[in-house]
Amino acid sequence: MKIPSLRTSCILLVLLALAVIPVVNAADIVEKSGGVSYVYVTSVDIEPEVFYPYEQGSVTVTLTNNGNSSIGVKNPNLLASSNDISIVKEDKWQTMSYLSAGNSISYTFLVTVNGMDGKYFGLFTTETSEEENLHYPLTFEVDSEDLHAAISKRPETFTIDSESDVNLSLINARDGAITSVYITTSDSGSDITPSVTFISELPANSVTEVPFAITPHQATNITFNISYQNGDIKREESVVMSVNPGNAKDAAVPTINNLALTSSGNTYDLTGDITNTGVTDANGVVVSVGLPAKGTGTYPEYAVGSLASDDSSSFEVTFTCTDLSSVPLVIHWKDSNGTDYSVTKTLDLTTYSNSSGGMPSDGTSSSTRSSSSSSSMQGPGGDMGGMSGGPGGSSSSSSSSVLSSITNPKGGISSFYPVIAMVVLIIVGVVGYTKRKWIMSKLKKQ
């Protein structure tokens, strides 16, 4: 009885021992014997994409385990066929790294490409715990081409206090992207919008237009400072644009003619025609007088309205003036952008008579413009009966032709009375001589 009991106990112990031992899967055995076939390179990131000569960058290689069990990876390295590629801290990884099923691991190398323009080759290598080797070729490109910048759009002529559109072209002729582009502008003589521009990336072999709105207040030079990065290295470029305000060829040009000046006591009445001889429309045209004259009466200022190119209208201004030496005639208008312009024509009234009319002996003109109101700066001018102020300038000349329609007590038709009387007497004499026989017969009958 004791012997069978002992035999039974031994059998039970064996069965318990077999239950504790794990069952080995055939698939696991295959994985372990060929672990390298389940580890592969899933991505390579070279930063920057394209190096400058002798520039330092980085290479990141990512490995993924596509098997069903963990596998060890050791001795990752980056090799080069020559000294064209230098690797910083080659001995960074000295231990075995275990990569579990479905996971990835990344290795980053700092490198310097020691060469001029061209392509250079390297090789990434690693080993598995099963003594299998993995190799992956790499290519490094070097290009010394810099970012190019140029002004691609600007007005033919800038005008004082008038906003103009300007485009800055950024040209990336490299095979790699350029990142973190900052454009800054500053100029005390101009209003520039925007003053700072940021572009996250300029793609390889691309052109990007950057728009600006510039309102100059004087002649100046505007500098566009451009900073950008290729990898971690910051680089700079700049473009200088000269601004020399002048006469806008498409500006409205108000022309004054057919002036007539009359007076009643200390009040004067000036009438005339105004024509837009420029290219663009003049909006909200208003005619008034400036100091020392003061608008009063029925028309202290006259609203003409809008004048299209080659359009004309009449106006009338009433004013008083204690100093008859000069009277400024001021014309205000706006362009299509809402910018205010003005031109001033100064009439010299030193020869004015307090009778029913008079004529200025000469006149001068000046013009101004501003973004919100008229100022003392020059701007698009006009033409008064032959005096051409012109856009953005001033002018002065004799106004005897300017006010040719104004009656002059020292000249005009009264100066022809003696000639007219002489002609009448000659005609009467000729008629009398021709009809002398008929006249004599009539006298004899009487």
Phi and psi in degrees as a GROMACS rama.xvg file:
@    title "Ramachandran Plot"
@    xaxis  label "Phi"
@    yaxis  label "Psi"
@TYPE xy
-70.9587  -36.1406  LYS-2
-66.6497  -47.6271  ILE-3
-60.6584  -34.2254  PRO-4
-65.0858  -41.7861  SER-5
-63.9256  -40.5171  LEU-6
-63.9679  -40.2511  ARG-7
-65.58  -39.6238  THR-8
-63.8039  -40.0728  SER-9
-64.3956  -40.0412  CYS-10
-62.5702  -40.1257  ILE-11
-64.4583  -40.7206  LEU-12
-62.5708  -40.3111  LEU-13
-62.7821  -43.5411  VAL-14
-63.0863  -40.3489  LEU-15
-63.2062  -40.9188  LEU-16
-64.2248  -41.3548  ALA-17
-65.846  -32.0341  LEU-18
-68.1683  -30.4556  ALA-19
-77.4744  -31.6826  VAL-20
-67.9275  124.963  ILE-21
-67.9115  149.2  PRO-22
-85.2168  128.172  VAL-23
-87.4159  124.933  VAL-24
-84.0151  137.978  ASN-25
-62.0771  -34.0387  ALA-26
-64.7015  -38.5349  ALA-27
-62.7826  -37.0483  ASP-28
-65.3834  -39.6652  ILE-29
-66.1233  -40.3195  VAL-30
-60.1803  -47.3415  GLU-31
-67.4508  -35.1075  LYS-32
-76.7017  -20.1464  SER-33
-136.677  50.1661  GLY-34
-62.5813  -31.0421  GLY-35
-63.0988  -29.4265  VAL-36
-68.0653  -11.8  SER-37
-105.62  -0.692275  TYR-38
-113.363  125.2  VAL-39
-144.979  163.332  TYR-40
-81.7916  119.483  VAL-41
-97.1845  -23.9027  THR-42
-161.048  151.76  SER-43
-132.968  123.914  VAL-44
-117.751  112.99  ASP-45
-104.524  122.177  ILE-46
-126.575  118.33  GLU-47
-77.2465  167.311  PRO-48
-61.4814  -41.504  GLU-49
-127.801  125.854  VAL-50
-83.8821  152.28  PHE-51
-83.4222  158.032  TYR-52
-54.4755  131.117  PRO-53
62.0862  28.294  TYR-54
-92.7752  144.743  GLU-55
-92.2192  142.691  GLN-56
-148.878  -160.975  GLY-57
-139.1  153.412  SER-58
-127.745  124.63  VAL-59
-116.724  120.09  THR-60
-111.668  129.216  VAL-61
-111.276  128.239  THR-62
-108.417  145.48  LEU-63
-129.896  136.138  THR-64
-94.4685  111.766  ASN-65
-98.7272  11.1599  ASN-66
-87.9478  -165.528  GLY-67
-107.806  1.10705  ASN-68
-147.297  166.566  SER-69
-67.3092  153.828  SER-70
-147.161  143.778  ILE-71
-88.0866  142.745  GLY-72
-128.186  133.774  VAL-73
-144.822  163.63  LYS-74
54.2401  49.8028  ASN-75
-68.2948  140.249  PRO-76
-154.159  159.129  ASN-77
-123.007  120.513  LEU-78
-110.09  151.377  LEU-79
-131.846  146.789  ALA-80
-74.2841  -15.7948  SER-81
-151.813  -170.624  SER-82
-82.745  8.71869  ASN-83
-67.197  -22.913  ASP-84
-123.294  120.164  ILE-85
-104.026  134.429  SER-86
-108.563  127.834  ILE-87
-88.1176  129.594  VAL-88
55.7847  67.1349  LYS-89
-64.6548  -28.5739  GLU-90
-93.3739  36.0853  ASP-91
-68.508  -39.6399  LYS-92
-111.421  111.9  TRP-93
-116.566  -5.02004  GLN-94
-111.001  164.017  THR-95
-78.4884  131.498  MET-96
-110.15  127.123  SER-97
-95.3517  127.534  TYR-98
-109.391  111.053  LEU-99
-73.555  165.109  SER-100
-60.2453  130.924  ALA-101
81.7068  -1.79467  GLY-102
-102.004  167.793  ASN-103
-128.237  161.18  SER-104
-141.494  143.262  ILE-105
-119.975  141.886  SER-106
-120.966  130.428  TYR-107
-115.759  130.423  THR-108
-117.737  136.213  PHE-109
-90.9975  127.16  LEU-110
-132.125  156.856  VAL-111
-128.986  127.462  THR-112
-92.6076  112.203  VAL-113
-95.6904  68.7437  ASN-114
-165.779  167.418  GLY-115
-87.5602  -164.838  MET-116
-55.5679  135.807  ASP-117
149.456  -169.431  GLY-118
-118.449  139.379  LYS-119
-128.748  148.714  TYR-120
-120.644  142.994  PHE-121
-135.697  175.984  GLY-122
-141.734  124.961  LEU-123
-91.4776  133.345  PHE-124
-133.764  151.955  THR-125
-156.717  165.398  THR-126
-124.993  153.903  GLU-127
-103.095  169.549  THR-128
-65.2533  -15.4567  SER-129
-93.8816  14.6839  GLU-130
64.0627  28.1523  GLU-131
-96.1994  146.506  GLU-132
-107.446  143.835  ASN-133
-124.414  129.382  LEU-134
-124.693  140.902  HIS-135
-143.26  118.51  TYR-136
-76.1018  146.441  PRO-137
-127.358  150.171  LEU-138
-125.546  130.783  THR-139
-113.913  129.529  PHE-140
-109.928  137.967  GLU-141
-120.457  131.521  VAL-142
-144.294  125.511  ASP-143
-89.2223  1.63846  SER-144
-66.9392  131.076  GLU-145
-93.7679  169.946  ASP-146
-67.4687  137.793  LEU-147
-109.294  141.414  HIS-148
-136.785  141.6  ALA-149
-156.643  154.251  ALA-150
-80.9582  114.856  ILE-151
-100.525  -16.0562  SER-152
-146.255  130.558  LYS-153
-161.476  154.992  ARG-154
-68.7598  152.309  PRO-155
-60.9293  -35.781  GLU-156
-142.099  126.694  THR-157
-78.0873  147.084  PHE-158
-119.568  143.291  THR-159
-57.9536  132.169  ILE-160
61.2714  18.9693  ASP-161
-115.82  130.884  SER-162
-75.0823  135.818  GLU-163
-131.302  151.19  SER-164
-91.9671  133.342  ASP-165
-131.74  135.229  VAL-166
-114.667  133.877  ASN-167
-106.599  122.838  LEU-168
-94.6905  128.627  SER-169
-108.085  122.114  LEU-170
-115.352  113.941  ILE-171
-102.914  98.6906  ASN-172
-89.32  5.558  ALA-173
-81.8008  162.57  ARG-174
-84.1044  -3.94031  ASP-175
-120.807  158.755  GLY-176
-72.8795  152.315  ALA-177
-111.674  137.406  ILE-178
-121.403  166.663  THR-179
51.6675  59.4434  SER-180
-89.1242  120.845  VAL-181
-114.425  132.376  TYR-182
-121.102  119.994  ILE-183
-119.736  143.736  THR-184
-135.915  145.701  THR-185
-156.342  131.428  SER-186
-158.782  121.608  ASP-187
-70.3873  -16.8946  SER-188
-96.2053  6.67646  GLY-189
-147.742  154.158  SER-190
-99.6579  123.705  ASP-191
-123.938  127.482  ILE-192
-129.669  125.989  THR-193
-80.4441  158.432  PRO-194
-83.1695  -24.6693  SER-195
-134.53  134.365  VAL-196
-129.273  136.397  THR-197
-122.113  132.77  PHE-198
-125.775  121.76  ILE-199
-67.6544  -36.0399  SER-200
-156.268  138.999  GLU-201
-108.952  113.501  LEU-202
-61.114  161.398  PRO-203
-63.0085  141.76  ALA-204
51.1946  54.4953  ASN-205
-135.693  162.168  SER-206
-124.84  131.4  VAL-207
-123.793  129.955  THR-208
-95.7289  128.661  GLU-209
-114.866  113.327  VAL-210
-85.7325  146.748  PRO-211
-136.373  149.587  PHE-212
-111.456  119.721  ALA-213
-122.349  128.306  ILE-214
-119.063  101.669  THR-215
-81.2389  144.92  PRO-216
-111.365  -5.64521  HIS-217
-167.363  172.598  GLN-218
-68.8772  132.857  ALA-219
-161.39  173.943  THR-220
-118.925  126.019  ASN-221
-104.724  127.651  ILE-222
-107.72  128.01  THR-223
-100.515  111.258  PHE-224
-94.7841  124.684  ASN-225
-120.382  121.645  ILE-226
-117.136  144.117  SER-227
-152.868  168.248  TYR-228
-125.164  142.237  GLN-229
-120.676  99.7652  ASN-230
75.2377  -131.064  GLY-231
-97.4965  -0.175415  ASP-232
-90.4576  126.354  ILE-233
-92.0904  135.549  LYS-234
-128.54  162.127  ARG-235
-134.126  150.721  GLU-236
-146.244  155.834  GLU-237
-146.118  151.622  SER-238
-133.447  131.57  VAL-239
-108.855  128.204  VAL-240
-118.05  122.295  MET-241
-82.5191  139.508  SER-242
-121.504  109.451  VAL-243
-120.819  90.8465  ASN-244
-57.138  141.322  PRO-245
-150.235  -154.133  GLY-246
-87.5931  117.553  ASN-247
-72.4762  124.89  ALA-248
-68.7822  -23.0817  LYS-249
-101.346  15.6329  ASP-250
-74.5019  153.745  ALA-251
-71.3068  142.858  ALA-252
-129.551  103.224  VAL-253
-76.4563  129.513  PRO-254
-117.347  130.422  THR-255
-107.917  134.69  ILE-256
-154.984  179.769  ASN-257
54.6174  44.0995  ASN-258
-76.9228  144.181  LEU-259
-141.595  128.069  ALA-260
-119.692  125.979  LEU-261
-129.026  162.857  THR-262
-135.856  153.516  SER-263
-143.494  98.6912  SER-264
69.3265  -124.844  GLY-265
-96.8748  6.83089  ASN-266
-104.266  135.917  THR-267
-118.745  149.314  TYR-268
-126.715  118.586  ASP-269
-115.71  122.083  LEU-270
-120.24  158.381  THR-271
178.416  -175.125  GLY-272
-115.627  144.348  ASP-273
-124.683  130.648  ILE-274
-127.279  138.074  THR-275
-89.6825  102.124  ASN-276
-95.8619  11.3913  THR-277
-88.5067  -169.327  GLY-278
-91.8739  -40.8396  VAL-279
-100.365  168.623  THR-280
-74.6784  149.273  ASP-281
-108.902  117.321  ALA-282
-102.713  144.623  ASN-283
60.0413  47.5567  GLY-284
-72.7534  128.179  VAL-285
-130.777  132.458  VAL-286
-110.133  132.182  VAL-287
-150.42  -176.663  SER-288
-116.279  155.311  VAL-289
-113.133  172.383  GLY-290
-59.4823  143.759  LEU-291
-81.8012  -3.73681  PRO-292
-74.6476  155.373  ALA-293
-137.638  124.665  LYS-294
-63.4127  139.441  GLY-295
-157.928  178.568  THR-296
72.2341  -146.149  GLY-297
-70.6607  -40.7291  THR-298
-128.817  74.5226  TYR-299
-63.618  -29.5986  PRO-300
-148.229  148.404  GLU-301
-118.678  120.704  TYR-302
-87.7994  108.613  ALA-303
-81.8425  -34.3871  VAL-304
95.3978  -151.176  GLY-305
-90.0769  139.291  SER-306
-122.614  112.413  LEU-307
-72.1646  167.833  ALA-308
-57.6526  131.01  SER-309
71.4358  8.21399  ASP-310
-88.7922  155.559  ASP-311
-141.295  162.522  SER-312
-157.588  161.346  SER-313
-95.1728  162.422  SER-314
-147.408  164.647  PHE-315
-149.897  130.23  GLU-316
-129.521  131.866  VAL-317
-112.531  138.839  THR-318
-157.546  167.033  PHE-319
-118.204  155.206  THR-320
-154.3  117.397  CYS-321
-78.8047  -27.4561  THR-322
-109.831  107.075  ASP-323
-82.6939  8.3139  LEU-324
-69.9825  -34.0893  SER-325
-156.676  149.507  SER-326
-135.229  114.099  VAL-327
-78.5256  128.663  PRO-328
-100.72  116.996  LEU-329
-109.134  132.239  VAL-330
-120.334  121.451  ILE-331
-108.686  145.468  HIS-332
-160.849  172.778  TRP-333
-128.161  151.203  LYS-334
-91.5956  -173.688  ASP-335
-67.2549  -18.3379  SER-336
-91.5757  0.609785  ASN-337
85.4689  6.14993  GLY-338
-73.8184  132.875  THR-339
-82.507  139.372  ASP-340
-130.356  157.276  TYR-341
-153.143  150.916  SER-342
-134.995  138.197  VAL-343
-117.866  126.592  THR-344
-112.115  117.737  LYS-345
-96.6824  118.618  THR-346
-93.7897  127.619  LEU-347
-86.2565  116.773  ASP-348
-111.694  27.9652  LEU-349
-64.4133  -24.4148  THR-350
-102.06  13.0693  THR-351
-67.7937  139.099  TYR-352
-107.002  141.866  SER-353
-79.4454  17.5601  ASN-354
-82.3866  -154.291  SER-355
-70.2822  -14.2054  SER-356
-162.768  175.696  GLY-357
-168.723  177.556  GLY-358
-142.759  125.825  MET-359
-63.1694  146.327  PRO-360
-82.0901  -34.3694  SER-361
-159.438  178.817  ASP-362
-156.159  160.668  GLY-363
-129.511  163.04  THR-364
-141.559  150.69  SER-365
-146.585  161.665  SER-366
-136.748  153.915  SER-367
-140.883  162.894  THR-368
-152.791  157.415  ARG-369
-156.966  164.072  SER-370
-76.8465  -20.0986  SER-371
-129.146  -28.42  SER-372
-158.003  167.907  SER-373
-68.1237  148.515  SER-374
-138.9  -173.628  SER-375
-86.7409  -0.381264  SER-376
-78.3601  150.358  MET-377
-73.1044  155.657  GLN-378
-159.508  -163.365  GLY-379
-58.1037  127.381  PRO-380
-102.577  -157.275  GLY-381
-145.209  -166.39  GLY-382
-138.339  119.479  ASP-383
-111.769  97.8271  MET-384
54.0731  35.7996  GLY-385
112.874  -14.191  GLY-386
-88.5689  112.431  MET-387
-98.7748  105.431  SER-388
-73.4474  -42.0345  GLY-389
73.2646  158.271  GLY-390
-60.9922  126.468  PRO-391
76.5373  21.3517  GLY-392
-143.768  -168.216  GLY-393
-137.237  161.197  SER-394
-151.677  159.283  SER-395
-152.366  140.541  SER-396
-166.455  175.041  SER-397
-65.8417  135.691  SER-398
-101.274  16.9202  SER-399
-62.5371  -32.5336  SER-400
-84.0792  -24.4542  SER-401
-65.4175  -42.3148  VAL-402
-113.467  44.8077  LEU-403
-66.174  -19.0809  SER-404
-88.4292  -4.2273  SER-405
-84.8421  133.36  ILE-406
-66.1191  136.424  THR-407
-118.257  118.298  ASN-408
-64.7085  -18.964  PRO-409
-93.1635  -1.69898  LYS-410
-153.736  -142.692  GLY-411
77.7313  -152.173  GLY-412
-70.3524  -25.15  ILE-413
-64.018  -26.7313  SER-414
-70.6242  -12.2124  SER-415
-99.1932  2.00112  PHE-416
-57.2099  -46.9916  TYR-417
-59.9757  -38.9331  PRO-418
-67.0248  -41.7015  VAL-419
-62.6604  -43.1567  ILE-420
-61.5425  -40.6507  ALA-421
-63.7974  -42.9272  MET-422
-63.0127  -42.489  VAL-423
-61.4117  -44.4063  VAL-424
-62.0265  -39.5806  LEU-425
-64.8097  -42.8419  ILE-426
-62.1678  -43.5146  ILE-427
-62.3404  -40.3913  VAL-428
-64.142  -42.4304  GLY-429
-64.9502  -44.4981  VAL-430
-63.0717  -41.4726  VAL-431
-63.2502  -40.3274  GLY-432
-66.7431  -40.1823  TYR-433
-66.6399  -37.0564  THR-434
-101.427  23.0854  LYS-435
-65.4078  -35.6337  ARG-436
-69.285  -42.0641  LYS-437
-64.7763  -39.8804  TRP-438
-66.1867  -41.643  ILE-439
-65.4746  -37.1874  MET-440
-64.8433  -38.2512  SER-441
-66.9919  -37.8355  LYS-442
-67.6918  -37.753  LEU-443
-67.5918  -38.2757  LYS-444
-62.2438  -34.9919  LYS-445
